[in-house]
Amino acid sequence: MLLYQPELHRPIRSFVLRQGHLTPAQERAFETLWPRFGLDWTPGERIDLAGVFGNQRPVVLEIGFGNGASLAEMAEHDPKRNWLGIEVHSPGVGRLLLEIERRGLDNLRLIRQDAVEALSDGLAPGSLDAVQLFFPDPWHKRRHHKRRIFNSALVRLLAQVIRPGGVFHAATDWTPYAEQMLEILDAASELFENTSTTGRYVARSSTRPPTRFELRGEHLGHPVRDLIYRRR
């Protein structure tokens, strides 16, 4: 996810690109399944979502889907919406391609590209029904906080691509990051409103399957925080 720092005049990425080792099955997935379910998007080009999915159904974008297990489950249980996943880690993309094949999904497509570039250049204004950001890298050390994908610039991009009435749903098991998200989103109250009745977090919905990061965090005693904000 490419973050731009004007004072440095260079891009700062919120991820470390680790290609990882592809299993033979994942290599086959890239060869045989990517042409059908993957988007070879070129930065600067507008993505024709209706053309990609072959219909006009609402589209949900998930940023950084990891191994893709929860995204595949959501797509399977909500066939009335289309699902678009962005991930840069090749083994995770390969795993999800295989899961798409196993579940017989036709409403899920993948992009292996920088998420901020896609939000900035690839998606039309108001084209998304929802955006999900689950368990992004918290970059724990203070000197690395600038690498966090979630910041005020991202909120402005989200407001651009999410339709009025659409939602942004985030989750993290790192409480300081959750507090930062709340602060940034509340500062953008002209763009988003908190759906929580307490003005803070919401309970995890049964429609969001737990991820492996979530289960690991719970095992370590980290409370999971969900935030759902609606686009005004």
Backbone as a ProteinNet text record, in pm:
[ID]
protein_1_A
[PRIMARY]
MLLYQPELHRPIRSFVLRQGHLTPAQERAFETLWPRFGLDWTPGERIDLAGVFGNQRPVVLEIGFGNGASLAEMAEHDPKRNWLGIEVHSPGVGRLLLEIERRGLDNLRLIRQDAVEALSDGLAPGSLDAVQLFFPDPWHKRRHHKRRIFNSALVRLLAQVIRPGGVFHAATDWTPYAEQMLEILDAASELFENTSTTGRYVARSSTRPPTRFELRGEHLGHPVRDLIYRRR
[TERTIARY]
84.1	0	89	79.7	173.1	124.3	203.3	170.9	269.8	220.5	310.6	336.9	462.9	505.8	570.7	499.9	554.8	689.3	706.7	831.1	951.4	926.2	1036.8	1052.2	946.9	948.9	981.2	932.8	951.3	836.4	803.7	692.6	733.3	641.3	659.9	553.8	596.1	501	464.6	337	288.3	307.7	377.4	403	546.5	595.5	723.1	690.7	732.3	697.7	780.7	713	777.4	705.5	772.1	706.8	669.8	759.5	731.3	745.9	735.2	750.9	614.5	596	471.5	476.8	370.9	359.7	325.3	344.3	304.7	157.8	71.3	-70.7	-93.1	-20.3	-33.6	22.6	130.7	184.2	81.6	15.1	-89.9	-203.3	-236.3	-345.1	-314.6	-189.1	-153.2	-159.2	-121.8	-120.4	-261	-348.4	-478.3	-596.2	-586.2	-699.6	-685.8	-561.5	-543.4	-604	-589	-649.4	-799.9	-865.8	-1011.3	-1048	-977.6	-1018.2	-925.2	-814.7	-721.5	-732.7	-705.2	-708.4	-565.9	-520.5	-388.7	-405.6	-418.4	-449.2	-322.1	-328.3	-218.2	-251.9	-167.5	-195.7	-224.9	-328	-370.4	-491.6	-519.5	-635.8	-755.9	-874.6	-997.2	-1047.3	-1079.7	-1130.3	-1280.6	-1322.6	-1464.2	-1522.8	-1575.9	-1623.5	-1738.7	-1830.7	-1942.4	-1892	-1790.7	-1734.2	-1656.9	-1587.1	-1508.7	-1598.9	-1711.1	-1799.4	-1912.9	-1936.5	-2044.1	-2182.1	-2190.6	-2320.3	-2305	-2417.5	-2418.7	-2434.4	-2403.5	-2421.5	-2325.3	-2364.5	-2275.1	-2142.6	-2036.2	-1901.7	-1844	-1787.9	-1716.8	-1568.3	-1486.4	-1341.4	-1279.2	-1193	-1113.8	-967.8	-907.2	-766.6	-683.1	-589.6	-498.8	-568.9	-608.7	-690.5	-609.6	-477.3	-398.2	-406.3	-449.5	-462.7	-598.7	-688.5	-813.7	-925.8	-904.6	-1007.2	-1136.1	-1124	-1245.8	-1313.4	-1234.9	-1293	-1371	-1316.7	-1387.2	-1518.5	-1515.4	-1637.1	-1743.4	-1702.8	-1798.5	-1857.8	-1773.2	-1822.7	-1920.4	-1892.5	-1980.9	-2117.1	-2117.9	-2242	-2317.1	-2259.9	-2327.1	-2315.4	-2383.1	-2369.6	-2438.6	-2517.3	-2584.5	-2492	-2371.1	-2272	-2147.2	-2073.5	-1943.6	-1835.3	-1726.4	-1618.2	-1485.8	-1409.8	-1280.2	-1174.2	-1071.8	-966.6	-834.3	-762.7	-630.6	-528.1	-421.6	-315.1	-186.9	-73.4	54.7	135.7	95.3	172.6	129.6	219.2	184.8	126.7	185.4	126	-17.6	-47.9	-185.7	-279.1	-235	-315.8	-336.4	-229.9	-241.4	-338	-332.7	-425.2	-569.8	-594.7	-731.8	-780.5	-694.5	-734.9	-780.5	-707.9	-746.6	-877.5	-898.1	-1021.6	-1140.9	-1119.8	-1225.7	-1267.1	-1167	-1195.4	-1268.7	-1222.8	-1282.8	-1428.2	-1457.3	-1593.1	-1681.3	-1622.9	-1699.9	-1753.8	-1673.9	-1718.1	-1703	-1800.6	-1791.8	-1808.6	-1817.6	-1839	-1719.9	-1601.1	-1480.3	-1366.5	-1303	-1189.5	-1075.6	-952	-833.4	-743.7	-680.4	-579.3	-452.9	-342.3	-213.3	-139.6	-172.5	-125.2	-133.1	-72.4	-76.4	-217.9	-271.3	-410.2	-434.5	-343.6	-363.7	-362.2	-277	-277	-410.8	-465.4	-593.8	-705.3	-704.3	-805.5	-791.2	-668.9	-643.8	-678.2	-638.1	-643.5	-737.3	-769.6	-838.5	-989.1	-1041.5	-1183	-1258.3	-1373.1	-1453.3	-1514.7	-1540.1	-1605.3	-1738.9	-1758.9	-1883.6	-1909.9	-1806.3	-1825.5	-1831.7	-1800.2	-1795.9	-1909	-1963.8	-2066.5	-2004.3	-1883.9	-1815.3	-1666.9	-1587.8	-1444.5	-1412.6	-1332.7	-1293.6	-1142	-1099.6	-956.9	-942.2	-907.7	-902.7	-758.8	-721.7	-592.8	-473.7	-470.9	-353.9	-232.3	-115.3	8.3	10.3	19.8	16.6	148.6	254.8	385.6	404.2	428.1	422.9	516.6	637.9	735.1	695.4	711.8	667.9	733.8	861.4	929	875.9	798.6	740.4	593.9	536.7	394.7	361.3	459	434.6	404.3	434.4	407.5	265.2	192.9	57	-28.2	-102	-183.8	-296.1	-345.8	-460.5	-414.8	-456.6	-425.9	-532.5	-520.6	-622.8	-628.8	-513.9	-514.2	-596.1	-584.4	-662.9	-811.3	-847.1	-988.2	-1045.5	-969.5	-1017.4	-1036.6	-946.2	-961.9	-1085	-1107.2	-1224.5	-1352.7	-1354.6	-1473	-1498.3	-1393.4	-1406.7	-1470.2	-1433.9	-1477.5	-1599.7	-1630.6	-1747.9	-1871.5	-1977.3	-2101.4	-2163.1	-2244.1	-2318.1	-2404.2	-2393.7	-2464.6	-2385.6	-2275.7	-2187.8	-2105.8	-2031.5	-1962.7	-1814.2	-1739.2	-1600.5	-1594.7	-1541.6	-1534.1	-1388.2	-1339.3	-1201.9	-1201.8	-1097.3	-1079.4	-930.5	-895.8	-756.6	-751.4	-644.1	-625	-517.6	-481	-380.8	-453.1	-479.5	-563.7	-514.5	-384.7	-342.2	-376.1	-371	-406.5	-557	-636.1	-780.5	-814.7	-746	-770.6	-733.2	-624.7	-584.4	-689.3	-741.9	-845.7	-967.8	-1011.1	-1125	-1100.2	-983.1	-950.4	-953.3	-894.2	-887.3	-1026.1	-1104.9	-1238.2	-1331.1	-1321.9	-1406.7	-1370.3	-1243.4	-1201.5	-1255.1	-1300.1	-1358	-1509.2	-1571.6	-1714.5	-1801.3	-1747.7	-1824.4	-1832.9	-1748.4	-1744.9	-1805.1	-1778.6	-1821.4	-1886.2	-1983.6	-2044.8	-2027.9	-2000	-1981.6	-2116.5	-2125.6	-2251.6	-2267.2	-2162.8	-2169.7	-2260.4	-2343.5	-2432	-2355.2	-2232.9	-2150.4	-2053.5	-2049.8	-1955.2	-1813.8	-1799.9	-1665.5	-1668.3	-1662.9	-1650.5	-1784.2	-1790.1	-1908.6	-1869.5	-1968.8	-1944	-1917.2	-1832.9	-1806.1	-1933.5	-1966.3	-2085.2	-2059	-2165.3	-2152.8	-2119.4	-2136.1	-2103.6	-1954.1	-1878.6	-1733.7	-1668.7	-1624.6	-1559	-1427.8	-1391	-1261.7	-1146.6	-1044.3	-925.4	-821.4	-717.6	-612	-537.6	-528.4	-465.3	-548.8	-680.1	-769	-755.8	-756.1	-744.6	-609.8	-505.2	-373.4	-372.5	-434.6	-440.8	-518.7	-631	-710.2	-631.1	-554.3	-471	-367.2	-319.7	-220.9	-286	-419	-489	-515.4	-509.2	-534.2	-683.5	-750.2	-891.4	-905.9	-1002.3	-1025.9	-1128.1	-1096.9	-1185.6	-1236.7	-1367.1	-1429.1	-1483.3	-1461.1	-1515.3	-1593.7	-1715.2	-1794	-1843.7	-1801	-1840.9	-1917.7	-2022.8	-2107	-2071.9	-2062.3	-2035.1	-2157.4	-2138.6	-2250.6	-2295.5
-116.8	0	123.6	202.7	311.9	437.8	487.7	611.1	716.2	838.9	941.4	1044	1067.8	1166.8	1281.8	1394.7	1504.2	1553.5	1552.2	1607.5	1520.6	1392.9	1302.5	1281.5	1315.1	1299.4	1156.2	1060.3	920.6	840.3	728	648.3	571.5	560.1	477.2	368.8	245.3	136.4	83.9	46.3	-5.2	-155.5	-215.2	-358	-385.3	-500.7	-550.1	-662	-646.7	-743.8	-870.1	-974.9	-1105.6	-1203.3	-1241.6	-1324.6	-1461.6	-1519.1	-1649.2	-1759.7	-1882.2	-1998.6	-2049.2	-2064.8	-2118.5	-2270.5	-2333.2	-2477.5	-2512.9	-2638	-2677.5	-2645.5	-2662.6	-2633	-2484.2	-2400.4	-2256.1	-2211.7	-2275.3	-2244.6	-2279	-2392.8	-2429.9	-2329.2	-2279.8	-2182.4	-2056.1	-2008.8	-1888.9	-1915.3	-2034.7	-2066.6	-2085.5	-2151.4	-2190.6	-2108.9	-2055.5	-1985.6	-1833.7	-1784.6	-1639.5	-1575.8	-1634.8	-1572.3	-1551.6	-1631.4	-1618.8	-1529.5	-1544.1	-1475.1	-1360	-1344.1	-1237.1	-1122.1	-1001.5	-882.1	-831.5	-829.2	-773.1	-623.6	-552.9	-410.1	-327.5	-229.1	-136	-5.5	41.1	167.7	280.6	355.6	464.5	430.2	299.5	257.5	241	275	259.4	116.1	54.3	-82.2	-80.4	-153.5	-165.9	-280.3	-248.2	-352.3	-432.4	-364.9	-436.5	-532	-489	-574.9	-691.7	-665.5	-770.7	-882.2	-843.4	-943.6	-986.8	-909.7	-944.3	-911	-822	-782.2	-650.3	-597.3	-467.5	-480.7	-596.3	-615	-525.9	-490.7	-411.3	-483.9	-406.1	-462.4	-428	-529.1	-512.9	-535.4	-442.7	-454.2	-489.5	-590.5	-618.4	-589.7	-508.6	-471	-564	-635.6	-723	-844.3	-939.4	-1051.8	-1166.8	-1156.1	-1261.9	-1391.6	-1499.9	-1627.4	-1641.6	-1545.7	-1540.5	-1628.7	-1703.4	-1797.6	-1726.3	-1617.7	-1548	-1476.4	-1423	-1355.3	-1454.2	-1571.3	-1673.1	-1712.6	-1723	-1760.4	-1651.5	-1525.6	-1416.1	-1412.2	-1432.1	-1431.7	-1546.1	-1659.7	-1774.8	-1751.4	-1687.7	-1669.6	-1542.5	-1461.3	-1339.6	-1328.9	-1418.2	-1421.8	-1305.3	-1225.7	-1111.6	-991.3	-1003	-897.7	-957.6	-873.1	-911.8	-873.5	-948.6	-929	-915.1	-815.7	-787.6	-784.2	-867.3	-873.3	-822.2	-746.4	-696.1	-751.6	-809	-866.6	-868.5	-844.3	-843.6	-970.9	-1053.4	-1171.9	-1289.3	-1335.7	-1436.4	-1565.2	-1625.9	-1749.4	-1731	-1614.5	-1589.1	-1581.1	-1516.5	-1508.6	-1648.3	-1727.4	-1863.7	-1947.6	-1933.4	-2008.7	-1970.9	-1840.3	-1797.6	-1841.5	-1841	-1892.9	-2038	-2116.6	-2256.2	-2268.1	-2177.7	-2180.4	-2138.7	-2043.2	-2004.7	-2125.2	-2199.6	-2319	-2423.2	-2445.6	-2548.7	-2517.5	-2389.4	-2350.3	-2321.3	-2315.8	-2287.5	-2145.8	-2049	-1910	-1840.7	-1757.9	-1678.5	-1529.4	-1492.7	-1352.4	-1293.9	-1350.4	-1304.4	-1290.6	-1172.8	-1146.3	-1089.2	-1104.6	-1067.6	-972.2	-882.6	-792.9	-810.1	-830.8	-838.5	-707.6	-607	-472.4	-389.8	-274.5	-183.3	-129.2	-141.4	-103.9	45.1	128.1	272.4	317.8	257.9	290.6	254.5	139.3	97.6	192	232.5	325.5	461.1	503.1	635.1	641.5	538.5	545.1	445.3	336	227.6	223.2	286.8	271.4	401.9	394.3	512.8	564.6	693.3	749.6	680.2	644.8	583	445.8	375.4	246.7	127.8	148.9	37.5	45.8	-69.9	-79.9	-79.7	-134.2	-141.4	-166.8	-127.2	-158.5	-219.7	-326.8	-397.1	-391.5	-367.3	-366.5	-440	-567.8	-651.9	-685	-647.4	-680.2	-637.2	-508.8	-457.9	-458.1	-461.8	-460.3	-335.4	-351.4	-233.9	-158.6	-218.4	-153.5	-96.8	-187	-154.7	-40.7	-40.2	59.4	199.3	297.1	432.9	485.8	453.8	506.9	446.4	338.3	274	309.6	391.5	423.9	488	555	618.7	516.6	390.2	285.4	230	265.5	214.6	259.1	166	200.1	295.2	283.4	366.2	503.2	606.1	744.1	833.6	961.8	1054.1	1054.4	1031.9	1026.9	908	792.9	676.2	703	770.4	801.2	883.6	978.1	1058.9	973.3	877.1	787.1	698.4	649.8	567	644.9	770.7	854.4	874.9	870.2	889.1	768.5	646.9	527.4	459.4	486.1	424.6	508.5	445.5	516.7	576.1	680.3	730.3	619.9	600.8	492.9	364.3	355	238.7	243.9	137.1	130.1	98.3	142.9	101.7	21.4	-100.2	-190.9	-228	-195	-227.5	-311.9	-390.6	-468.8	-480.8	-475.5	-491.2	-546.2	-618.9	-668.2	-587.4	-473.1	-385.8	-259.4	-249.9	-142.9	-2.5	27.8	163.1	196.2	96.6	119.2	145.2	68.6	90.3	231.1	278.2	414	517.9	492.5	584.2	587.3	469.5	464	545.3	527.8	603.5	753.7	795.4	937.6	995.5	922.8	972.1	974.9	869.3	863.7	967.9	986.9	1087.5	1228.1	1247.2	1378.3	1403.4	1296	1308.2	1289.4	1346.5	1325.7	1381.4	1472.1	1522.2	1418.1	1315.6	1210.9	1079.5	1043.7	915.3	934.7	849.7	848.6	710.7	707.3	582.4	515.2	386.2	313.3	258.7	268.1	217.7	305.6	243.6	319.7	386.3	339.4	398	501.4	514	606	552.5	421.7	362.5	237.1	117.8	-4.7	-76.6	-170.1	-254.6	-399.4	-480.8	-623.5	-688.8	-791.2	-862.2	-927.1	-899.2	-956.9	-1101.4	-1180.2	-1320.3	-1331.1	-1222.2	-1225.4	-1207	-1170.6	-1160.1	-1280.9	-1379.8	-1496.6	-1456	-1520.1	-1488.1	-1526.7	-1442.3	-1471.4	-1539.1	-1592.7	-1657	-1554.5	-1430.2	-1325	-1295.3	-1296.3	-1271.3	-1380.1	-1505.5	-1617.1	-1615.6	-1578.2	-1567.5	-1456.6	-1342.6	-1231.9	-1267.6	-1336	-1377.3	-1473.2	-1562.2	-1655.2	-1580.3	-1467.7	-1386.9	-1289.9	-1291.8	-1204.3	-1065.2	-1047.9	-917.2	-901.5	-804.2	-783.5	-733.8	-788	-749.6	-636.5	-531	-415.8	-406.8	-396.9	-374.8	-232.9	-167.6	-34.8	-38.8	13.1	23.8	167.9	234.3	372.5	378.3	457.5	471	600.7	588.1	706.4	795.4	921.7	1016.1	1049.7
0	0	0	-99.1	-121.2	-52.7	39.8	108.3	63.6	36.3	-13.8	93.8	118.8	215.9	141	122.4	42.1	92.6	225.1	275.3	243.1	209.9	179	29.3	-46.2	-192.2	-233.1	-154.7	-192.2	-132.5	-193.6	-141.7	-16.7	76.8	195.5	192.4	190.1	181.1	319.1	330.5	457.6	468.2	373	378.1	336.4	376.6	327.5	229.8	104.7	1.6	20.1	67.5	83.6	-9.8	-116.7	-216	-159.8	-77.6	-21.9	-125.4	-78.2	-165.5	-207.8	-335.5	-387.7	-390.4	-343	-354.4	-499.1	-537.5	-673.5	-702.9	-602.9	-624.2	-647.6	-573.3	-591.5	-726.2	-769.5	-902.7	-1011	-993.2	-1088.6	-1085.8	-964.3	-950.7	-1030.2	-1023.7	-1099.2	-1249.3	-1289.9	-1433.2	-1489.5	-1412.6	-1469.1	-1415.7	-1293.7	-1233.6	-1238	-1232.3	-1236.5	-1362.1	-1480.6	-1599.2	-1586.1	-1504	-1487.4	-1369.5	-1258.8	-1135.5	-1095.4	-1165.5	-1133.5	-1231.3	-1182.4	-1266.6	-1286	-1408.1	-1440.1	-1463.4	-1352.3	-1358	-1374.5	-1462.3	-1482.2	-1411.8	-1318	-1247.9	-1345.3	-1313.1	-1399	-1483.6	-1498.5	-1575.5	-1482.2	-1529.6	-1453.5	-1466	-1353.6	-1352.4	-1380.2	-1481.7	-1516	-1434.4	-1316.8	-1226.2	-1286.1	-1352.5	-1414.9	-1522.7	-1596.4	-1698.5	-1638.8	-1529.8	-1463.7	-1412.6	-1348.4	-1288.1	-1380.2	-1484.8	-1576.1	-1524.5	-1425.1	-1371.2	-1296.5	-1246.9	-1179.9	-1028	-973.3	-828.8	-748.8	-626	-540.8	-519.6	-503.1	-490.3	-353.4	-287.1	-160.9	-186.7	-140.7	-154.7	-20.4	-18.7	101.6	72.6	156.7	143.4	229.5	167.5	241.5	299.2	212.6	259.2	317.6	322.9	386.4	308.3	375.9	304.3	237.5	261.5	188.2	238	346.7	392.5	431.7	508.7	552.4	436.4	343	227.6	141.5	121.2	43.1	110.1	241.6	314.9	302.4	313	299	159.2	57.9	-79.5	-104	-44.1	-62.7	2.3	119.9	193.5	154.8	66.6	21.7	-130.1	-202.9	-348.9	-419	-346.8	-409.2	-424.5	-369.7	-388.6	-452.6	-523.4	-579.2	-480.5	-483.1	-387	-461.2	-420.2	-482.4	-372.4	-386.1	-286.3	-340	-256.1	-293.5	-195.6	-249.2	-166.3	-247.9	-181	-252.3	-228.8	-131.8	-96.3	-184.3	-270.1	-370.6	-313.4	-207.7	-155.5	-108.2	-47.9	-6.1	-124.2	-231.2	-352.5	-409.7	-412.4	-463.2	-381.8	-249.6	-163.4	-192.3	-208	-232.1	-369.8	-469	-599.4	-588.7	-512.9	-494.1	-417	-321.6	-243.4	-329.6	-418.3	-512.9	-596.9	-643.9	-723.8	-640.6	-517.7	-432.4	-401.2	-376	-338.5	-460.6	-577.7	-697.6	-701.6	-658.6	-650.7	-785.6	-817.6	-939.7	-911.8	-783.7	-745.8	-671.6	-696.8	-628.1	-729.2	-730.6	-817.1	-734	-782.9	-706.7	-783.2	-708.5	-763.4	-681.4	-746.9	-678.5	-707.6	-628.6	-656.2	-528.8	-531	-417.2	-398.6	-277.5	-252.9	-268.8	-220.3	-228.5	-374.2	-456.8	-598.7	-662.1	-624.7	-680.8	-637.8	-510.9	-462.7	-531.3	-554	-612	-759.2	-834.4	-980.5	-1046.1	-975.8	-1043.8	-1028.8	-923.5	-893	-910.8	-972.9	-998.3	-868.7	-860.6	-741.1	-712.9	-585	-543.5	-599.2	-642.6	-710.3	-615.2	-487.1	-392.7	-290.6	-258.5	-155.7	-16.5	-6.4	122.1	98.6	198.7	200.8	335.6	334.2	456.1	472.6	595.4	629.7	761.4	753.1	871.8	909.3	1030	1090	1003.9	968	896.3	987.5	928.5	1006	1094.3	1227.4	1315.1	1323.5	1271.2	1280.5	1422.1	1516.9	1659	1701.2	1647.8	1693	1645.1	1731.3	1700.4	1573	1553.1	1434.9	1305.9	1318.3	1201.2	1180.9	1268.8	1257.5	1122.9	1064.5	934.7	826	851.2	753.1	763.5	867	881.1	762.1	707.4	591.1	628.5	751.6	788.1	835.5	762.7	798.7	736.5	757	706.5	553.8	488	341.9	292.2	360.2	320.4	339.8	449.2	473.4	358.9	308.7	196.7	71.6	50.2	-63.9	-46.8	75.6	101.9	76.4	119.5	97.3	-51	-128.8	-273.3	-341.2	-297.7	-371	-310.3	-183.6	-120.3	-149.9	-191.2	-224	-97.7	-110.1	6	66.3	195.4	261.6	270.7	195.7	204.9	332.8	361.3	489	473.3	572.8	590.9	718.8	711.1	825.6	850.1	968.2	1005.6	1132.1	1147.4	1269.5	1298.3	1426.9	1468	1609.7	1639.6	1775.5	1847.7	1792.1	1853	1899.1	2029.3	2082.4	2046.1	2054.2	2014.5	1869.2	1783.2	1642.8	1631.6	1705.9	1705.2	1751.8	1856	1905.6	1800.3	1728.8	1622.7	1511.6	1475.3	1373.4	1415.1	1539.6	1589.2	1579	1621.4	1620.9	1479.7	1385.3	1247.9	1183.8	1205.5	1146	1208.1	1339.1	1403.4	1357.3	1322.7	1271.4	1130.8	1064.9	930.6	938	1039.2	1062.7	951.4	869.5	756.4	644.5	652.6	551.4	600.2	724.8	780.1	916.8	946.9	1079.9	1141.8	1270.9	1343.6	1363.5	1329.8	1347.6	1488.2	1570.6	1707	1791.9	1873	1961.7	2075.3	2098.8	2204	2149.6	2017.5	1956.3	1950.8	1976.7	1972.6	1884.1	1945.2	1868.1	1857.1	1762.5	1745.8	1771.8	1803.7	1822.5	1687.7	1689.6	1564.6	1514.6	1389.7	1328.4	1289.2	1290.1	1248.1	1100.7	1025.7	883.1	858.2	962.9	948.5	1014	936.7	995.6	1062	1172.2	1234.2	1143.4	1139.9	1060.5	1148.3	1084.4	1161.9	1246.3	1197.6	1277.2	1400.8	1383.9	1496.3	1601.5	1557.8	1651.6	1723	1649.6	1712	1816.3	1783	1877.4	2001.7	1984.6	2100.2	2188.7	2125.2	2201.1	2284.4	2233	2304.3	2402	2409	2501.5	2447.7	2316	2256.3	2225.1	2281	2247	2103.5	2032.6	1894	1890.9	1816.6	1803.4	1659.9	1644.8	1514.3	1507.8	1394.3	1369.3	1239.5	1241.1	1118.6	1106.8	1000.4	973.4	841.9	840.7	721.3	647.4	515.7	432.4	431	462.1	465.1	322.7
[MASK]
++++++++++++++++++++++++++++++++++++++++++++++++++++++++++++++++++++++++++++++++++++++++++++++++++++++++++++++++++++++++++++++++++++++++++++++++++++++++++++++++++++++++++++++++++++++++++++++++++++++++++++++++++++++++++++++++++++++++

